[in-house]
Amino acid sequence: MRLHAIESAWLEPMRIAQVYRYEFDSRGFEPWEAANGQWICDSDVVPQSVTAVGDLLGAHADASIELRIVPSLWPLHDVAVAGDFDFGMVRMHNARPRMSP
């Protein structure tokens, strides 16, 4: 199962975002030890193709990826880091500030 989450303030920007998929030759890439599921390359690479992703909400549905729209990412963040989950928290610096208890 795969789960993605965004804060509710990011729903409209996600709806109108123009995101592109870059396809590269896999030679030269290796898993990045610091981030499971991400790959890096130490040399310059040129994309073999660039295609527009289109509707991001539809892309999630087509890929059977659950998308949660939440008021704050911090509760999910806290569960993920406390558990034994395989997770990534990309760009948490864009999250709303943590609310005081």
Beta strands, then each sheet from edge to edge (+ up, - down):
strand 1: 3-7
strand 2: 20-23
strand 3: 29-31
strand 4: 39-41
strand 5: 49-52
strand 6: 66-70
sheet 1: 1+ 6+
sheet 2: 2+ 5-
sheet 3: 3+ 4-
end
